[in-house]
Amino acid sequence: MKILPFVKPKSEVVFVYDDDTVKDALAKLEKHRFSSIPILNREGYYIGTLTEGDLLWGIKESNNFNINKADSLLISSFRRHRDYLTINIDANMDELISKAMNENFVPVVDSHNLFIGIVTRKSIINYFLEHNFIVL
C-alpha cells in the first residue's frame, strides 16, 4: 500500500520558514494549538521540526529575553532537540508506520527532497479504525 492517500498536502500544513521570527512561530503554534510544526526553507526543502520545547529552552538560554525581542530573533538561531525524519512519497506503509510510531507527524518529500506534506499519526489510526483493522 502506498502512502499518497494519507498525505496532507503542503498547502494545508502549518509550517514556518527557517528565516521566520520567534514571534511568528509562537503565533502559529498558539493559533493552531500544535506542539510541533515543520520548518522549511524558502526553496521548499524540509529543514527540521520546531517544537514548543525548542522555543522554551531557546528563550530560557537567551539573555534578558523579553517578548519585544521575539520579533527580531530568527527561529534558525534556536537549537532544536531533534528533527522528525522524512519519508519519500514512494515509501511503503511499513516504513510510514515505523516512523509514525514515534512522532505526531511524518514529513513527506518528493524524489528531489522537496517538502510535499505530512502524514499524521491520527490519519493512520483513523484509517485502520474505519477499515476494522483495529477494534476498540
C-alpha positions, 0 to 999 in steps of 0.5 A: 500500500502506498502512502499518497492517500494519507498525505496532507498536502503542503498547502494545508500544513502549518509550517514556518520558514527557517528565516521566520521570527520567534514571534511568528512561530509562537503565533502559529503554534498558539493559533493552531494549538500544535506542539510541533510544526515543520520548518522549511526553507524558502526553496521548499526543502524540509529543514527540521521540526520546531517544537514548543520545547525548542522555543522554551529552552531557546528563550530560557538560554537567551539573555534578558529575553523579553517578548519585544525581542521575539520579533527580531530573533530568527527561529534558525538561531534556536537549537532544536532537540531533534528533527522528525525524519522524512519519508519519500512519497514512494515509501511503503506503509511499513516504513510510514508506520515505523516512523509514525510510531514515534512522532505526531507527524511524518514529513513527506518529500518528493524524489528531489527532497522537496517538502510535499506534506505530512502524514499524521499519526491520527490519519493512520489510526483513523484509517485502520479504525474505519477499515476494522483493522483495529477494534476498540 
